């Protein structure tokens, strides 16, 4: 099978082509999974991936052309599923259960893996609207304009949410490791 663009794979997959579906899944499964884990937690990742790709198969009668990249379309489906899982208030309180706690003295001696875990926990502790723009723009490297289309808000809102999210992350990570921010020797 020659290299085919995503839009063709999507249309063929909708038409029942198993090889096209497999290739589309292989190309985008990791991205959808990462988004789902950051938005809803580790337990929801596989479920949202499965539901996202099932939604693609269910939309066989869809005739309109895509208004952007297939990756954005798939993340849009995953976003819808994630927001349904998070509920109307985003269930921010339940996210704190997933964040590992530790004393500042222990966190000062973080290894690289522990630092990555701390950053992931900080991202996951953000309110859903802020977390979403960080995941889309910073982790998935989607343009602000594309993120605004996915989130269905103005470009300026994406920028302001991203600015606020970065400030919150800086604050959260500084409180985790105060020695890192004060030790400039």
C-alpha atoms as one frame of an Amber mdcrd trajectory, in Angstrom:
protein
   0.000   0.000   0.000   1.558   3.296  -1.050   1.670   6.317   1.221  -1.812
   7.783   1.141  -2.893  11.045   2.687  -5.076  10.997   5.771  -8.213  12.331
   4.080  -8.185   9.468   1.584  -7.584   6.962   4.376 -10.497   8.394   6.321
 -12.896   8.153   3.381 -11.757   4.621   2.577 -12.076   3.596   6.235 -15.615
   5.004   6.327 -16.331   2.898   3.251 -15.327  -0.288   5.063 -11.685  -0.635
   3.933 -10.071  -2.429   6.886  -6.513  -1.792   5.701  -7.197   1.947   5.432
  -8.769   1.948   8.898  -5.761   0.100  10.328  -3.364   2.577   8.760  -5.402
   5.559   9.961  -5.511   4.044  13.452  -1.759   3.395  13.444  -1.031   6.988
  12.412  -3.274   8.724  14.936  -3.925   6.383  17.857  -1.004   7.665  19.964
  -1.979  11.293  19.514  -5.598  10.654  20.493  -4.439   8.546  23.445  -2.074
  11.246  24.746  -4.826  13.847  24.478  -7.292  11.590  26.317  -4.838  10.774
  29.114  -3.990  14.424  29.672  -7.633  15.435  29.689  -9.241  12.569  31.614
  -6.501  10.479  33.195  -4.740   7.207  32.472  -7.828   5.030  32.961  -9.804
   6.816  30.240  -7.130   6.829  27.528  -7.873   3.492  25.882 -11.623   3.977
  26.135 -11.550   7.358  24.423  -9.281   6.043  21.658 -11.664   3.167  21.043
 -14.739   5.406  21.103 -13.066   7.943  18.786 -12.271   5.399  16.107 -15.654
   3.718  16.477 -17.233   7.123  15.851 -15.240   7.336  12.609 -16.684   4.005
  11.500 -20.214   5.036  12.474 -20.060   8.188  10.367 -20.135   6.365   7.037
 -22.939   8.521   5.646 -21.081  11.770   6.280 -20.725  13.561   2.954 -19.150
  16.882   3.885 -15.479  17.421   3.301 -13.122  17.956   6.189 -12.434  21.550
   7.155  -8.920  20.856   8.358  -6.466  18.064   8.937  -7.699  14.597   9.834
  -5.672  14.777  13.065  -7.758  17.785  14.091 -10.950  15.974  13.167  -9.984
  12.971  15.301  -8.931  15.174  18.213 -12.261  16.956  17.877 -14.087  13.661
  18.346 -11.795  12.784  21.263 -12.429  16.225  22.755 -16.182  15.715  22.590
 -15.841  12.349  24.329 -13.469  13.762  26.955 -15.797  16.660  27.733 -18.690
  14.209  28.134 -16.578  12.227  30.599 -15.538  15.310  32.529 -19.141  16.418
  32.841 -20.509  19.944  33.042 -18.172  21.159  35.759 -15.092  19.346  34.529
 -14.907  17.347  37.745 -11.776  19.225  38.720 -11.926  17.828  42.230 -11.493
  14.247  41.000  -8.259  15.138  39.216  -6.515  15.871  42.483  -6.901  12.196
  43.369  -4.579  11.300  40.486  -1.791  13.660  41.519   0.999  12.084  43.510
   1.844  13.908  46.686   5.258  14.263  48.262   7.209  16.465  50.590   9.248
  19.375  49.214  12.472  17.808  50.516  11.863  14.654  48.499  10.822  16.608
  45.399  14.067  18.622  45.494  15.914  15.406  44.589  13.696  14.457  41.670
  15.141  12.314  38.949  14.300  13.066  35.330  11.398  10.594  35.398  10.003
  12.112  38.584  10.252  15.586  37.057   8.272  14.430  34.049   5.666  12.916
  36.364   5.455  16.191  38.290   4.914  18.163  35.092   2.246  15.704  33.954
   0.516  15.967  37.311   0.662  19.764  37.156  -0.835  19.762  33.665  -3.524
  17.342  34.745  -4.399  19.495  37.749  -5.215  22.496  35.536  -8.882  23.330
  34.999 -10.111  21.549  31.840 -10.249  24.682  29.654  -6.624  25.537  30.441
  -5.437  21.936  30.306  -7.012  21.517  26.895  -5.130  24.407  25.260  -1.843
  23.252  26.817  -2.384  19.731  25.493  -3.375  20.954  22.028  -0.894  23.814
  21.531   2.114  22.706  23.558   2.029  18.920  23.537   0.416  18.302  20.156
   1.940  21.438  18.623  -1.333  22.449  16.994  -1.494  26.070  15.875  -3.488
  28.508  17.969  -5.929  28.981  15.091  -6.484  25.227  14.723  -6.927  24.898
  18.492  -9.483  27.720  18.430 -11.400  25.793  15.777 -11.315  22.579  17.808
 -12.310  24.267  21.052 -14.845  26.464  19.242 -13.718  29.735  20.752 -11.985
  32.878  19.468  -8.248  32.860  18.833  -7.751  35.449  21.584  -9.430  33.142
  24.083  -6.990  30.353  23.218  -4.083  32.746  23.702  -5.377  34.052  27.024
  -6.105  30.543  28.305  -2.640  29.432  27.286  -1.077  32.437  29.011  -3.053
  31.740  32.189  -2.265  28.011  32.020   1.464  28.723  31.729   1.281  31.030
  34.745  -0.549  28.363  36.754   1.958  25.702  35.717   4.861  27.945  36.671
   3.279  28.522  40.048   2.503  24.834  40.618   5.951  23.668  39.569   7.704
  26.387  41.595   5.861  25.242  44.716   6.885  21.653  44.028  10.561  22.504
  43.734  11.268  25.902  45.302  15.021  25.241  45.371  15.089  25.040  41.575
  13.668  28.533  41.228  15.842  30.101  43.943  19.093  28.223  43.438  20.927
  30.127  40.682  24.509  29.472  41.835
